[in-house]
Amino acid sequence: MNSATSDMTNLTKNNVVIFCGDANNIPKNNSITALRHTKNFINSNNHTNIILISFPRRYDLMQSSRVNNEIRSFSRKLMKTVRAFKHVSVLEMTSDRNHFTKHDLHLNGLGKKVLSKQIVSHIYRIQDQKKDPPIIQGWNPDLSHTDTLHQGRVINRTSTRTKKTPSTKSDDFLW
């Protein structure tokens, strides 16, 4: 554990940690503990990028089963928790039934291939976001809200819309 902790402290914003759990402990009412541990992990590693991979539903159980309901509930709570952190993103795991083994619990070869491609493209997106600096536009107080700066010249825009005349109301508040 000490080695993993020291490895994590050496990571920077140029690195990405992929955090993938399993759904086996969720139905055992450990979802609150799992959320707490995940949040602690995110808080303690705010110096690097983190990708959380969501849990897929269990295909070996009915869609409306208690386990699948717990997985959906955990995923919703996880999304709410993660929204506050800029260095964390959630990658939705493939939910195609054809990407799972016959016993419906683990990814098969095709599912692993699809997931790995999703991870790679997600990492590229994270890296691309960092390379593009934000475009900062200065505030020009000399321009009014109806004027637009266009290629260095100011264009005053007017509306050609026909305007309705205001209707007059009587003094009685009930009309």
Order of alpha helices (4+ residues) and beta strands (2+ residues): alpha-beta-alpha-beta-alpha-beta-alpha-beta-beta
